[in-house]
Amino acid sequence: MNRVAVVILNYNGAEMLKSFLPTVIRHSQGARVVVADNASTDSSVAVMREEFPAVELICLEKNWGFAQGYNLALEKVEAEYFILLNSDVEVTQGWIEPMLAVLDGNPDVAACQPKLLDYKRKTHFEYAGAAGGFIDRYGYPYCRGRIFDTVEEDKGQYDSVCDIFWATGAALMVRAEDFRNAGGLDGRFFAHMEEIDLCWRLRSRGRRILCVPQSIVYHVGGATLNYNSPRKTFLNFRNNLLMLHKNLQQKEYRAVMAVRCLLDYVAAVKFLLTGDVANCRAVVEARREFKRVKSEYDTNRKENLQVTVAEEIPERSCFSILWRYYARGCKRFSQIK
């Protein structure tokens, strides 16, 4: 059995596989490389069988989305460590070794991520994970190297190994035992916020998450849904609310959710005032959907709170990142900490 399995979940990413899978194969010696196809309707499966016959291929019967697609694929993979890797990521020589060394040397660490740089602008961090993720009191995620739409140039300022709240799903290395003990990704999310939800559950159980910037990868980003897609907006808002519902401690639940309700409608109005009716509607629909389905997550909330050993998580900020960013002008992570 390989200690490390690199698992790439693919959906209609034939061109991405052609572009990036060769580097994964070349720079992942000793690891098991697996492509799980989410019932693509393009030529992805044919590309795998014709151009990469030596790479293990798992064909899922329908498009389960990111979260459940990975859950089903990883059920078929045996390894000590999983690396969940997006199909639009270019890895570099020796990218696995620094993360593997950290996990081997720190048994209290459940997961980690590399430094994520922008494939199209390699001097800068990439939006989806940068040098490690955090969230504020109200559930808004931000990163070392990226706060909202402000992405920093990589000047080595975040090259230290650092405890983080969440590791990006674009390149997430996690102990298989921890992944399974925490229940895996929440398949009902379909896509977006599922890795933050998983990491929150891991942190609540007393497990650590790290960024290991000595490992470097380059991410295209937005390969499945554009950043301004109403569908992406809907999933991000709905899933973020569900994540809060599942994981918030009771003592702060009502206050946090009340503020989030106000902030969400402010976001909807902002979209409307800029003429973006589709994204305004997506925010409103996300809140409606949250109200409709949140009772289905009550059992998960109860279970999560029962196994919580760390009620106060240092990497979850006690302040509002919106206030720091817009009112106080803190555009870089170094200005916040």
C-alpha positions as a Markdown table, in Angstrom:
| # | Residue | x | y | z |
|---|---|---|---|---|
| 1 | Met | 0.0 | 0.0 | 0.0 |
| 2 | Asn | 1.3 | 3.5 | -0.9 |
| 3 | Arg | 1.5 | 5.8 | 2.0 |
| 4 | Val | 0.3 | 8.7 | 0.0 |
| 5 | Ala | -2.5 | 8.8 | -2.6 |
| 6 | Val | -2.9 | 11.8 | -4.8 |
| 7 | Val | -6.6 | 11.8 | -5.8 |
| 8 | Ile | -7.8 | 14.2 | -8.6 |
| 9 | Leu | -11.5 | 14.7 | -8.9 |
| 10 | Asn | -12.4 | 15.6 | -12.5 |
| 11 | Tyr | -15.5 | 16.8 | -14.2 |
| 12 | Asn | -15.3 | 17.9 | -17.8 |
| 13 | Gly | -11.7 | 18.7 | -17.4 |
| 14 | Ala | -10.1 | 16.9 | -20.3 |
| 15 | Glu | -7.9 | 19.9 | -21.3 |
| 16 | Met | -6.8 | 20.4 | -17.7 |
| 17 | Leu | -5.8 | 16.7 | -17.4 |
| 18 | Lys | -3.7 | 17.0 | -20.5 |
| 19 | Ser | -2.0 | 20.1 | -19.2 |
| 20 | Phe | -1.4 | 19.3 | -15.6 |
| 21 | Leu | -1.6 | 15.5 | -15.0 |
| 22 | Pro | 1.9 | 15.0 | -16.5 |
| 23 | Thr | 3.5 | 17.2 | -13.9 |
| 24 | Val | 1.6 | 15.4 | -11.1 |
| 25 | Ile | 2.9 | 12.0 | -12.4 |
| 26 | Arg | 6.4 | 13.3 | -12.8 |
| 27 | His | 6.7 | 15.0 | -9.4 |
| 28 | Ser | 4.8 | 12.5 | -7.3 |
| 29 | Gln | 7.1 | 9.6 | -7.4 |
| 30 | Gly | 6.3 | 7.0 | -4.7 |
| 31 | Ala | 2.7 | 8.2 | -4.4 |
| 32 | Arg | -0.4 | 6.5 | -5.8 |
| 33 | Val | -2.0 | 8.8 | -8.4 |
| 34 | Val | -5.7 | 8.4 | -9.0 |
| 35 | Val | -8.2 | 10.3 | -11.2 |
| 36 | Ala | -11.8 | 10.0 | -10.1 |
| 37 | Asp | -14.2 | 11.1 | -12.9 |
| 38 | Asn | -17.5 | 12.6 | -11.9 |
| 39 | Ala | -19.4 | 11.3 | -15.0 |
| 40 | Ser | -17.9 | 13.8 | -17.3 |
| 41 | Thr | -19.7 | 14.5 | -20.6 |
| 42 | Asp | -16.5 | 15.6 | -22.4 |
| 43 | Ser | -13.6 | 13.4 | -23.5 |
| 44 | Ser | -12.1 | 13.1 | -20.1 |
| 45 | Val | -12.4 | 9.3 | -19.8 |
| 46 | Ala | -11.2 | 8.8 | -23.3 |
| 47 | Val | -8.2 | 11.0 | -22.6 |
| 48 | Met | -7.3 | 9.1 | -19.4 |
| 49 | Arg | -7.6 | 5.7 | -21.2 |
| 50 | Glu | -5.7 | 6.8 | -24.3 |
| 51 | Glu | -3.0 | 9.2 | -22.9 |
| 52 | Phe | -2.6 | 8.1 | -19.3 |
| 53 | Pro | -3.4 | 4.3 | -19.3 |
| 54 | Ala | -1.0 | 3.7 | -16.3 |
| 55 | Val | -3.0 | 6.1 | -14.0 |
| 56 | Glu | -5.7 | 4.5 | -12.0 |
| 57 | Leu | -9.2 | 5.7 | -13.1 |
| 58 | Ile | -12.3 | 5.6 | -10.9 |
| 59 | Cys | -15.5 | 6.3 | -12.9 |
| 60 | Leu | -18.4 | 7.5 | -10.8 |
| 61 | Glu | -21.9 | 7.0 | -12.1 |
| 62 | Lys | -23.0 | 10.6 | -12.0 |
| 63 | Asn | -21.8 | 14.1 | -11.1 |
| 64 | Trp | -21.8 | 14.0 | -7.3 |
| 65 | Gly | -20.1 | 17.4 | -7.0 |
| 66 | Phe | -16.8 | 18.0 | -5.2 |
| 67 | Ala | -17.8 | 16.9 | -1.7 |
| 68 | Gln | -19.6 | 13.6 | -2.3 |
| 69 | Gly | -17.5 | 12.8 | -5.4 |
| 70 | Tyr | -14.4 | 12.8 | -3.2 |
| 71 | Asn | -16.2 | 10.8 | -0.4 |
| 72 | Leu | -17.1 | 8.1 | -2.9 |
| 73 | Ala | -13.7 | 8.1 | -4.6 |
| 74 | Leu | -11.8 | 7.9 | -1.3 |
| 75 | Glu | -13.8 | 4.9 | -0.2 |
| 76 | Lys | -12.0 | 3.0 | -3.0 |
| 77 | Val | -8.5 | 4.2 | -2.1 |
| 78 | Glu | -6.3 | 2.8 | 0.7 |
| 79 | Ala | -3.5 | 5.0 | 1.9 |
| 80 | Glu | -2.2 | 6.6 | 5.1 |
| 81 | Tyr | -2.5 | 10.1 | 3.6 |
| 82 | Phe | -4.8 | 11.5 | 1.0 |
| 83 | Ile | -4.0 | 14.5 | -1.1 |
| 84 | Leu | -7.1 | 16.0 | -2.6 |
| 85 | Leu | -5.8 | 17.8 | -5.7 |
| 86 | Asn | -7.7 | 19.9 | -8.2 |
| 87 | Ser | -7.3 | 19.1 | -11.9 |
| 88 | Asp | -6.1 | 22.7 | -12.6 |
| 89 | Val | -3.1 | 22.6 | -10.3 |
| 90 | Glu | 0.5 | 22.5 | -11.5 |
| 91 | Val | 2.7 | 20.8 | -8.8 |
| 92 | Thr | 6.5 | 21.3 | -8.5 |
| 93 | Gln | 9.4 | 19.1 | -7.8 |
| 94 | Gly | 9.4 | 17.8 | -4.3 |
| 95 | Trp | 6.0 | 19.2 | -3.4 |
| 96 | Ile | 4.9 | 16.2 | -1.3 |
| 97 | Glu | 8.0 | 15.7 | 0.8 |
| 98 | Pro | 7.7 | 18.8 | 3.1 |
| 99 | Met | 4.1 | 18.1 | 3.9 |
| 100 | Leu | 4.8 | 14.5 | 4.5 |
| 101 | Ala | 7.6 | 15.3 | 6.9 |
| 102 | Val | 5.4 | 17.7 | 8.9 |
| 103 | Leu | 2.6 | 15.1 | 9.2 |
| 104 | Asp | 5.0 | 12.3 | 10.1 |
| 105 | Gly | 6.7 | 14.4 | 12.7 |
| 106 | Asn | 3.5 | 15.9 | 14.3 |
| 107 | Pro | 0.9 | 13.3 | 15.1 |
| 108 | Asp | -1.5 | 15.9 | 16.4 |
| 109 | Val | -1.7 | 17.5 | 12.9 |
| 110 | Ala | -4.6 | 16.1 | 10.9 |
| 111 | Ala | -4.1 | 18.0 | 7.6 |
| 112 | Cys | -2.0 | 20.6 | 5.8 |
| 113 | Gln | -1.7 | 22.5 | 2.5 |
| 114 | Pro | 1.1 | 23.8 | 0.4 |
| 115 | Lys | 1.6 | 27.4 | -0.6 |
| 116 | Leu | -0.9 | 28.1 | -3.4 |
| 117 | Leu | 0.3 | 30.5 | -6.1 |
| 118 | Asp | -1.5 | 31.8 | -9.1 |
| 119 | Tyr | -0.7 | 29.8 | -12.3 |
| 120 | Lys | -1.5 | 32.9 | -14.4 |
| 121 | Arg | 0.6 | 35.3 | -12.3 |
| 122 | Lys | 3.1 | 33.2 | -10.5 |
| 123 | Thr | 4.5 | 36.0 | -8.4 |
| 124 | His | 1.2 | 36.3 | -6.5 |
| 125 | Phe | -0.8 | 34.1 | -4.2 |
| 126 | Glu | -3.9 | 32.4 | -5.5 |
| 127 | Tyr | -7.4 | 33.2 | -4.3 |
| 128 | Ala | -8.5 | 29.8 | -3.2 |
| 129 | Gly | -6.1 | 29.1 | -0.4 |
| 130 | Ala | -2.9 | 31.3 | -0.6 |
| 131 | Ala | -0.7 | 30.5 | 2.4 |
| 132 | Gly | -3.5 | 29.1 | 4.6 |
| 133 | Gly | -7.0 | 29.9 | 5.6 |
| 134 | Phe | -8.7 | 31.5 | 8.6 |
| 135 | Ile | -12.3 | 32.6 | 9.3 |
| 136 | Asp | -13.7 | 35.5 | 11.3 |
| 137 | Arg | -16.4 | 35.5 | 14.0 |
| 138 | Tyr | -19.2 | 35.5 | 11.4 |
| 139 | Gly | -17.9 | 32.8 | 9.1 |
| 140 | Tyr | -16.1 | 34.9 | 6.4 |
| 141 | Pro | -13.0 | 33.1 | 5.2 |
| 142 | Tyr | -9.7 | 34.8 | 4.4 |
| 143 | Cys | -6.1 | 33.7 | 3.9 |
| 144 | Arg | -2.5 | 34.6 | 4.6 |
| 145 | Gly | -1.9 | 36.4 | 1.3 |
| 146 | Arg | -5.6 | 37.0 | 0.3 |
| 147 | Ile | -8.4 | 39.0 | 2.0 |
| 148 | Phe | -11.6 | 39.2 | -0.1 |
| 149 | Asp | -10.4 | 40.3 | -3.6 |
| 150 | Thr | -7.1 | 41.7 | -2.5 |
| 151 | Val | -4.4 | 39.2 | -3.4 |
| 152 | Glu | -0.8 | 39.8 | -2.3 |
| 153 | Glu | 2.4 | 39.3 | -4.1 |
| 154 | Asp | 4.5 | 36.5 | -2.7 |
| 155 | Lys | 7.6 | 38.0 | -1.2 |
| 156 | Gly | 8.3 | 35.2 | 1.2 |
| 157 | Gln | 6.4 | 37.0 | 3.9 |
| 158 | Tyr | 4.4 | 33.9 | 4.8 |
| 159 | Asp | 7.0 | 31.3 | 4.3 |
| 160 | Ser | 6.8 | 30.0 | 7.9 |
| 161 | Val | 4.9 | 26.8 | 8.8 |
| 162 | Cys | 1.8 | 28.1 | 10.4 |
| 163 | Asp | -1.3 | 26.8 | 12.2 |
| 164 | Ile | -4.4 | 27.7 | 10.2 |
| 165 | Phe | -8.1 | 27.2 | 10.5 |
| 166 | Trp | -8.7 | 25.6 | 7.1 |
| 167 | Ala | -6.6 | 24.1 | 4.3 |
| 168 | Thr | -7.7 | 24.6 | 0.7 |
| 169 | Gly | -9.5 | 21.9 | -1.0 |
| 170 | Ala | -7.5 | 22.7 | -4.1 |
| 171 | Ala | -4.5 | 20.8 | -2.6 |
| 172 | Leu | -5.4 | 19.3 | 0.8 |
| 173 | Met | -3.3 | 16.6 | 2.4 |
| 174 | Val | -5.1 | 14.8 | 5.2 |
| 175 | Arg | -4.6 | 11.7 | 7.3 |
| 176 | Ala | -7.0 | 9.1 | 6.0 |
| 177 | Glu | -7.9 | 8.1 | 9.6 |
| 178 | Asp | -8.8 | 11.7 | 10.5 |
| 179 | Phe | -10.8 | 12.2 | 7.3 |
| 180 | Arg | -12.9 | 9.2 | 8.0 |
| 181 | Asn | -13.2 | 9.8 | 11.8 |
| 182 | Ala | -14.6 | 13.3 | 11.1 |
| 183 | Gly | -17.1 | 11.9 | 8.6 |
| 184 | Gly | -15.4 | 13.1 | 5.5 |
| 185 | Leu | -16.7 | 16.0 | 3.4 |
| 186 | Asp | -20.4 | 16.9 | 3.7 |
| 187 | Gly | -21.8 | 15.6 | 0.5 |
| 188 | Arg | -24.9 | 17.7 | 0.8 |
| 189 | Phe | -22.8 | 20.9 | 0.2 |
| 190 | Phe | -22.1 | 19.7 | -3.4 |
| 191 | Ala | -19.3 | 22.2 | -3.8 |
| 192 | His | -17.8 | 25.2 | -1.9 |
| 193 | Met | -17.1 | 25.5 | 1.8 |
| 194 | Glu | -16.9 | 21.8 | 2.3 |
| 195 | Glu | -13.2 | 21.8 | 3.2 |
| 196 | Ile | -13.7 | 24.6 | 5.7 |
| 197 | Asp | -16.5 | 22.7 | 7.3 |
| 198 | Leu | -14.3 | 19.5 | 7.5 |
| 199 | Cys | -11.4 | 21.5 | 9.0 |
| 200 | Trp | -13.7 | 23.1 | 11.6 |
| 201 | Arg | -14.8 | 19.6 | 12.7 |
| 202 | Leu | -11.1 | 18.5 | 12.9 |
| 203 | Arg | -10.1 | 21.6 | 14.9 |
| 204 | Ser | -13.0 | 21.2 | 17.3 |
| 205 | Arg | -11.8 | 17.6 | 17.9 |
| 206 | Gly | -8.4 | 19.1 | 18.9 |
| 207 | Arg | -6.6 | 18.2 | 15.7 |
| 208 | Arg | -4.3 | 20.8 | 14.1 |
| 209 | Ile | -4.2 | 22.1 | 10.5 |
| 210 | Leu | -1.0 | 23.6 | 9.0 |
| 211 | Cys | 0.2 | 25.5 | 6.0 |
| 212 | Val | 3.6 | 24.1 | 4.8 |
| 213 | Pro | 4.9 | 26.8 | 2.4 |
| 214 | Gln | 8.0 | 24.9 | 1.6 |
| 215 | Ser | 5.7 | 22.9 | -0.7 |
| 216 | Ile | 4.6 | 25.0 | -3.7 |
| 217 | Val | 1.9 | 24.5 | -6.3 |
| 218 | Tyr | 0.3 | 26.8 | -8.9 |
| 219 | His | -3.5 | 26.9 | -9.2 |
| 220 | Val | -5.5 | 28.2 | -12.2 |
| 221 | Gly | -8.7 | 28.7 | -10.2 |
| 222 | Gly | -12.2 | 29.2 | -11.4 |
| 223 | Ala | -12.0 | 26.2 | -13.7 |
| 224 | Thr | -15.4 | 24.9 | -12.8 |
| 225 | Leu | -17.4 | 28.0 | -11.9 |
| 226 | Asn | -16.3 | 31.6 | -12.6 |
| 227 | Tyr | -15.8 | 33.7 | -9.5 |
| 228 | Asn | -18.8 | 35.9 | -10.3 |
| 229 | Ser | -21.1 | 33.0 | -11.1 |
| 230 | Pro | -24.5 | 33.2 | -9.4 |
| 231 | Arg | -24.4 | 29.5 | -8.8 |
| 232 | Lys | -21.1 | 29.9 | -7.0 |
| 233 | Thr | -22.6 | 32.8 | -5.0 |
| 234 | Phe | -25.6 | 30.6 | -4.0 |
| 235 | Leu | -23.4 | 27.7 | -2.9 |
| 236 | Asn | -21.0 | 29.9 | -1.0 |
| 237 | Phe | -23.7 | 31.7 | 1.0 |
| 238 | Arg | -25.9 | 28.7 | 1.6 |
| 239 | Asn | -23.0 | 26.4 | 2.6 |
| 240 | Asn | -21.4 | 29.0 | 4.8 |
| 241 | Leu | -24.6 | 29.3 | 6.8 |
| 242 | Leu | -25.0 | 25.5 | 7.0 |
| 243 | Met | -21.4 | 25.3 | 8.2 |
| 244 | Leu | -22.1 | 27.9 | 11.0 |
| 245 | His | -25.3 | 26.0 | 11.9 |
| 246 | Lys | -23.4 | 22.8 | 12.2 |
| 247 | Asn | -20.4 | 24.0 | 14.2 |
| 248 | Leu | -21.1 | 27.2 | 16.2 |
| 249 | Gln | -21.1 | 26.8 | 20.0 |
| 250 | Gln | -24.5 | 27.4 | 21.5 |
| 251 | Lys | -23.4 | 30.4 | 23.6 |
| 252 | Glu | -22.7 | 32.5 | 20.4 |
| 253 | Tyr | -25.1 | 30.9 | 17.9 |
| 254 | Arg | -28.0 | 33.4 | 18.1 |
| 255 | Ala | -25.8 | 36.5 | 18.0 |
| 256 | Val | -23.6 | 35.3 | 15.1 |
| 257 | Met | -26.6 | 34.2 | 13.0 |
| 258 | Ala | -28.5 | 37.5 | 13.6 |
| 259 | Val | -25.5 | 39.5 | 12.4 |
| 260 | Arg | -25.0 | 37.2 | 9.4 |
| 261 | Cys | -28.6 | 37.7 | 8.4 |
| 262 | Leu | -28.1 | 41.4 | 8.3 |
| 263 | Leu | -24.7 | 41.2 | 6.5 |
| 264 | Asp | -26.2 | 38.8 | 3.9 |
| 265 | Tyr | -28.9 | 41.2 | 3.0 |
| 266 | Val | -26.4 | 44.0 | 2.8 |
| 267 | Ala | -24.5 | 41.9 | 0.3 |
| 268 | Ala | -27.7 | 41.3 | -1.7 |
| 269 | Val | -28.5 | 45.0 | -1.8 |
| 270 | Lys | -24.9 | 45.8 | -2.9 |
| 271 | Phe | -25.2 | 43.4 | -5.8 |
| 272 | Leu | -28.6 | 45.0 | -6.7 |
| 273 | Leu | -27.2 | 48.6 | -6.6 |
| 274 | Thr | -24.4 | 47.5 | -9.0 |
| 275 | Gly | -26.9 | 46.1 | -11.4 |
| 276 | Asp | -26.0 | 42.4 | -10.6 |
| 277 | Val | -29.5 | 41.1 | -10.2 |
| 278 | Ala | -28.5 | 37.5 | -10.7 |
| 279 | Asn | -26.1 | 37.5 | -7.8 |
| 280 | Cys | -28.5 | 39.5 | -5.6 |
| 281 | Arg | -31.1 | 36.8 | -6.3 |
| 282 | Ala | -28.6 | 34.1 | -5.5 |
| 283 | Val | -27.9 | 35.5 | -2.0 |
| 284 | Val | -31.7 | 35.7 | -1.2 |
| 285 | Glu | -32.2 | 32.2 | -2.5 |
| 286 | Ala | -29.3 | 30.9 | -0.4 |
| 287 | Arg | -30.9 | 32.3 | 2.7 |
| 288 | Arg | -34.3 | 30.8 | 1.8 |
| 289 | Glu | -32.7 | 27.4 | 1.1 |
| 290 | Phe | -30.8 | 27.6 | 4.4 |
| 291 | Lys | -34.0 | 28.1 | 6.3 |
| 292 | Arg | -35.7 | 25.3 | 4.5 |
| 293 | Val | -33.0 | 22.6 | 5.1 |
| 294 | Lys | -31.2 | 23.6 | 8.3 |
| 295 | Ser | -33.3 | 21.2 | 10.4 |
| 296 | Glu | -31.8 | 18.4 | 8.4 |
| 297 | Tyr | -28.5 | 19.3 | 9.9 |
| 298 | Asp | -29.6 | 19.4 | 13.5 |
| 299 | Thr | -28.3 | 15.9 | 14.2 |
| 300 | Asn | -24.9 | 16.8 | 12.7 |
| 301 | Arg | -24.8 | 19.9 | 14.9 |
| 302 | Lys | -25.6 | 17.8 | 18.0 |
| 303 | Glu | -22.9 | 15.3 | 17.2 |
| 304 | Asn | -20.3 | 17.9 | 16.4 |
| 305 | Leu | -20.9 | 19.7 | 19.7 |
| 306 | Gln | -20.8 | 16.4 | 21.7 |
| 307 | Val | -17.3 | 15.6 | 20.4 |
| 308 | Thr | -15.9 | 19.1 | 20.7 |
| 309 | Val | -12.9 | 19.4 | 22.9 |
| 310 | Ala | -11.7 | 22.9 | 21.7 |
| 311 | Glu | -14.6 | 25.4 | 22.1 |
| 312 | Glu | -12.2 | 28.3 | 21.4 |
| 313 | Ile | -10.2 | 27.9 | 18.3 |
| 314 | Pro | -7.3 | 30.4 | 18.0 |
| 315 | Glu | -7.4 | 30.5 | 14.2 |
| 316 | Arg | -11.0 | 31.6 | 14.2 |
| 317 | Ser | -10.8 | 35.3 | 14.7 |
| 318 | Cys | -13.0 | 37.1 | 17.3 |
| 319 | Phe | -13.4 | 40.2 | 15.1 |
| 320 | Ser | -15.2 | 41.0 | 11.8 |
| 321 | Ile | -12.9 | 40.8 | 8.8 |
| 322 | Leu | -15.4 | 42.9 | 6.9 |
| 323 | Trp | -14.9 | 45.7 | 9.5 |
| 324 | Arg | -11.1 | 45.4 | 9.4 |
| 325 | Tyr | -11.0 | 45.3 | 5.6 |
| 326 | Tyr | -13.5 | 48.0 | 4.7 |
| 327 | Ala | -13.6 | 50.3 | 7.7 |
| 328 | Arg | -10.0 | 50.1 | 8.9 |
| 329 | Gly | -8.3 | 49.5 | 5.6 |
| 330 | Cys | -6.6 | 46.3 | 6.5 |
| 331 | Lys | -5.9 | 44.8 | 3.1 |
| 332 | Arg | -3.1 | 42.5 | 3.9 |
| 333 | Phe | -2.9 | 39.6 | 6.4 |
| 334 | Ser | 0.1 | 41.1 | 8.2 |
| 335 | Gln | -2.0 | 44.2 | 9.0 |
| 336 | Ile | -4.6 | 42.1 | 10.7 |
| 337 | Lys | -2.5 | 39.9 | 12.9 |
